[in-house]
Amino acid sequence: MDLSVNFAGIKSPNPFWLASAPPTNSGYQIMKAFDKGWGGAIWKTLGVPVVNVSSRYGSVNYRDSRMVGFNNIELISDRPLKDNLREIEEVKKYFPDHAVIASLMVESREQWHQIVKDAENAGADGHELNFGCPHGMCERGMGSAVGQDPKILELIVGWVMEVAKKPVIVKLTPNISHIEDPALAAKAGGANAVSLINTIQSIVGLDIDNFTAYPKVDGHSTNGGYCGPAVKPIALNLLKNVAKIPNYGLPISGIGGVENWRDAVEFILLGASTVQVCTAVMHYGFGIIREILAGFEQYMIDKGFNSVDEMVGRALPNINTWENLNLKYKIVADINQDKCIGCQLCYIACDDGAHQAIGLSENPEDRKPHIIEENCVGCNLCSLVCPVENCITMQRRDAGNEHLTWKERTIAGDIPDSFDDERGGGVGHHVPEPREAIAYRLK
């Protein structure tokens, strides 16, 4: 399969890049990653070196899963700029066909001009402007402080474009109400591409005995940047928002919770041309690229894709606003009694948290629930809480030949006068009256 990409003029043997973070802190790490199979790397952000604190990381763990969410309060590179530039040159000497992109963050116009020239002289294939860091640097007027102000973002991108001879990527912050605004500002400033998302401002938990947050620094803490698998749904939504901007045209590098080949496929189907990975490498090491590449290639074969470009954005036409969804589509739950173990989780979830569409037998020895189909609205909750794979499935019940959206009803003037009219004709589900409910509980 042809996995090579040309991202805004930056060529790479595959679309899988390391995001700017601790795994790209040195030439040693990046060359090791390229040996394993990664196609590109965004160097850990260069600027005026900082002094980082100890400790730096915190995580959200769920049951047996470690680092479902990951928080860091680490800032940009604490290594001398000349060391990083020398190592960029060394990496490009040994891996000329791999993408090496310099992540940059400074303050003044003169500093931006100088660091762009330095990175290009060292051999960097492009630049990623870090306008997303949500802690430490934003308090100094950099990072997300720029990303949250489209006017300043456009101004600084313009400064960079005055001297840049290599492609410029603008990294967007998710800590904003409308990510379309900075995305459009990046284009207006002359950027060649955007990447998203950077980390989400967060506190992952508290030490309730010592009254401080994690990670702890001498009894104190601060908000950090949240990443890892937990942020993938947010990243996908914001990626979709940018990709669906009319006539936007800039390529997008997707970031946020990518841990396996399926995650990578999802990002590309929603409009990303390359995919950046950080937390998964910090958890499992550079070797995860082998599984990502193998699974991704097999998916392309199974679906008949000949190149990555053919996949980009294929899912976007099917992502609509709510008022454009088909109100005539109808599914109901079905319980496979042979697979059911009688745990009754579905019954509890539906009775307390949904639509009272699951019943129990009056025989106390029969613990297996059943669907009350006339009450089922097809919400999927029971299938999501069921611990047995494919025990509860959703079955289609509409004729399959009718299509009506809320938008179409609005245009036609067919708006119900009351909630009762909306539920009329048996379309809704039966909610027990108070007396019925009390009798049911007593029983």
N, C-alpha and C positions, 0 to 999 in steps of 0.2 A: 504494500500500500504506500501511496505517496503522502507522507505526513508533513512534508516541508511546507513552510509558510513564508509569506512576505508580508510582514506587518508594518504598514506605513513606510515601506522601504527598508525595514530591518529584516534580514533573512535569517531563518533558523531551520535546523533539520527536523524539528517537530514543534507543536504549539505549546509544549509544557515548559514553563519557565519558573524559576525560583523567585518568589517575591522578595522585595527589599526588606531584610530582617536579619536576625542573628545567623541563619544558615548561609548568608552571603557576606559575611563580615571580613573575609580574607580570600586571597587568591588560592590558598591551599584548599579551602572548602569548595570554591567554585570549580576548580579543576577536578577535584574528587567527584563532584556532582556530574560534571560533563562526562567523565569516565563511565559513570553509571548509566548515562543515557539521557540526561536532561538536555533540552534544546537551547535554553537560554537562562540568563540570570540577571536580576536587577540588583546591582551592588548596594550594600547597606548604605543608607543615606550619608552623603558627604557634605561637609560644611565646615564651620569652625568647630574643631573637636570639643566634645563636652566631657564632663566627669559624671559617669553614671553611678547610681546608688546600688546598694546591696541590702536586702534582696530585691528581685525585679519581677518575678512571675507569680501568678496565682491561677487557680483553675476551678471549674465547676465539674464535679464528678457526679454521675448518675448511676446508681446501683453498681453494676460491675464495670461500667464504662468510665475510663479515666480521661480527663481533659476533653470532655464534651464541649466545654467552653474554656477558653484560655485568655488570661488577662496579663498584660505586661505594662510596666512603667519605665521600660528602657527607652532611651532617647537615641539620637543619631550616633554615628560612629565616634568612638572615643580614641580612635587611632589617628596618628598624624596624617594629614592629607597627602603629603609626599609619598608616604608608604603605600597608601591605597592606590595612588596613581601609578606608582612603579609596578604594583601587582596587577593592575588592569592591563598594562602593557605586556606583562609576562603571560597572562592568561591568553590574550589574543595571539601571542606568538605560537603557543602550543595548540590553541583551538581557534583557528581563524574563521571556521565556518559556523561557529556557535555565536549566539547573540549575547553580547555583554553591554548592558545598559547602565548608565550611571544615574543613581537617584541623587537628587541635589536639593539643598535647602540652605539658603543664605538670606540676607536682608536687603542690602542696598543694590541699586542698579549696577554700580561698579563691581560689587562682589559677584553678582549673577553673571556679568560679562566675563569676568576672570575665570570663574569656576567652570563655565561652559567651555571656554577655550582650553583650559587645562585638561578636562575630561576628553575632549576630542583629540588633543595632542597625544594623550595616552593611548588612544586607539578605541575608545568607546564607540559602539555602533549607534548609540542614541542616548537620549536623556529622559528621565522620568522626574517631573517636578513634584516634590512631596508637599502637596497642599492638604494633607489629610491627618497628620499626626494629632491625636486629640488630647495630649497631655505633655506638660513640660515645655515643649517648643511653642505651643500656641499661646502660652502665657507671655512669651517673648515677642509676640506679633508674627510668628511664622506658623507653619503647619496648617491646622484646621482654621486658624484665625484668618488665613488667606482664603482657604477653601469655602468658608462661610460668607465671604463678601465678594460677589461676582465682579464688582467694579475693580477691586484691588487685584483679584485673580487675573482679569483681562489685562490690567496694566503690567503685571509682572511677566505674564506670558509674552506680552509685546516686547519687554526688555530682552527676554531670552531670544526671541526670534530675530532681534536686531543683529545677533552675532552667530547664532547656531547654524551650522552647516549640516548637521546630522538631525534625524527626526526627533521631534519633541513630543513626549507623552505627558499629559496632565493627570495626576492621580487625585481623584475626587474623594471628598469626605462624605460619609453617610450621616454625619451629625448635622443634618439640615432638613428643613421641611420639604423642599422641592429640589431634588438633585438635578433636575433639568436646567435650573438657572446657572449653576457653575459649569455645567456641561456646555451650554450655549456660550458662556463667557469664554471658555477655553477655545472654542471654535472662532469666536470673534477676535481673540488675541492672536490667532494664526497657528495654533497648535496642530500637529499632524495626527494626534490620536489621544484617547483618554483611557485611563484604567480605573477600575472600581471593583470593590469598595476598600477603603482603608478601614482601620479598626474603629469600633463603636465605643464611645465614652461609657465607662462602666465601673461599678464596684462589684466584685464577684462574691463577696461574703465578709462576715465579721468574725473576729475572735471575741465571742460573747463573754469570755472570762476576763479578758484584758481590755475590752472596749475599744478595739481598733479594727480597721479593715485589713484584708490581705491584698498584696503582700506587705509585710510589716517591715518598717525601717526604723529601728530604735524606738519602738513603741508608737510610731505614727504611720500614716499611709496617705494615699491620694488616689484619685480616680485614675484608671488606666485605659488601655485600648483592648477591646474585646474582640476575639477572633475564634477560629476553630469551627467544627461542625455545627455548633449551635447558631452561627450567624448565616449559614448558607441560605435559608429562606429569605432573609432580609436582603442579602446580596443579589439573589436571583431577581427579586422584585425591583430593586433599584437598577439592575442591569436592563431589565425589560423596559423600565421607564425611559432610560436614555436611548435604548435601541429603537424605540417607537417614536422618537421625536421626528416629526415630518422633515424629510430632506436633510437629515443630520449629516450623514455621509462620512463621519470620522470612524475609523476602526476602533474597536473596544477590546481591551485586555481585561478579562474577568478574574476577580479575586474574591475569596471569602468562603472558607469551609470546605474546599476541595480536598477529598481524602482518598478517592478511588476513581476508576475510569468512568463509572456512571455519573459521578458528580461533574467530571470534566465534560462529558457529553451534554449534560443539562445546560451548562454555561454556554457551550458553543451553539446549541440549538436555540438559545435565547438571544444570540447576537454577538457573543464574544468570538474574536478571531484567534486569540491566544488565552491560555489559562495560567494564572500564577498560583503557586503553592507555598505555604510557609509552615503553619502549625503541624500539619501531617508529617513534614520532614523532621520537625523538632520532636515529634512523638516517636516516629518509626524509622527515621534515617533516610538517606538519599535512595536507598534500595527500593523504595516503594514505586519508583518510576518503572520498574520492570513489569509490575502488575498493571499499572496504568497503561503502559504502551500495549501490552498484550491484549487487555480487554478492549481498549479503544480500537485497535486494528480489527479485532474480531467483530466488533459492532459495525464498523465500516463495511466489512465483507458481507455481513448478514443483511445490511440495509442497502447494499449496492452503491455506496458512496465511493468515488474514485479519488477524492481529495477533501481536505478539511474545508476548503472554501465552499464546497457543495452543501456542507452541513450548517454553515453559519446562518442563524436566524430562521431555520426551518419551522420552528414552533411558534414564532411571533404571530402569524396570521390567526392562530387559534387562541390567542390570549386576548379576550375582549373585556369591556367594562360590563358590570352586572346587568345593566338595562338591555344589553344585547344577547343575553342568554335565553335559551328556549324554555319558556314556561310550560310547554306541553310535554317535555321530557319527564318520564316517570319511572323510577326504580323503587323496588322494595327489597327488604332483607329476606334471606332464606337460610335457615339453619339446617345443616347436615346432621341429622340425628345420630348417624353412625359414628361421626367424628366428635360429637359433643361430649364433654367430660362432666357436665353438670355443675360447673363452678358457679354459674349464675351471675358472673360479672356483667354479661350483656343485659340481664334483667335489671340489675341494680342501676347500671348506668342509664338505661332508657327510662326507667320508672322515676328516678330522681333527677336526672340531668337532661332528659330529652322529651320524648313524645308519648310515653306510656303505650308503646306498641309491642311490648313483649309480655307474655303471660306465663304463669306457672300452672301446672296441673294441680287439681284438688287432692290428688293422691300424694300423700307426704313422702312416699317411697320413690316417686318419679321426680327427680331433681332437674330434668332437662326442660328448658324453656321452649316456648313456641312463639311464632310471630302472629300478632293481631294485625292482619294485612290492611284492614280499613283504616287503622290509625297510623300506619307506617308512612313517613314522608321521605324516606330514602336518604336520611342524613348521614349514613355511614358510621355513626358512633359505635354501634354494636360490633361491627366488623373490625373496628380499630382497637377496641378493648379486649376482644377475644384472644386468648393466649394460644389457640390452636390454629395453625396455618390452614386457610381455606375452609374452615368450619362454617363461617358465616360469609356468604357471598351476596352481592347485590344483583337482582334480576330485573330486567327491563319489563315494564308492564304497559307502556303506551303503544299506540298503533305503529309508531315509527314514521308516519307520513304527515304529521302536523308540526307546524313551526309557528310560534307566536312569542314575541319578546315584549317586555315592558315598554320599550321604546316604541314599538309598533302600536301597542295599545294606546299609548299617549298621543301619538300622531293621529290615530283614528278617533280619539275622544272617548274611548271605551275605558273610563276610569270608574271603579266602584264607588258608590256613595257612602258605604260604611264597611266596617270590618266584617260584619255578618254577610253582606253581599259578596265580599271577596271570598268567604269560606263556603258560600252557598253551593248547592248541587252536589254535596258530598266530596268536594275537592279537598277540604281541610280534614283534620283528624278530630276525633271526639275527645274532649277534655271533660272528665267527670265533674258534675255539679258538686257543690260542697257536701250536700246530704249523701250523695253517692260515695263520695270520697271517705266520709266518716264511717259509713256502713262497711266500706271495703276494709278500712283499717281495723275496725272492730272484729270483722270476720278473720 
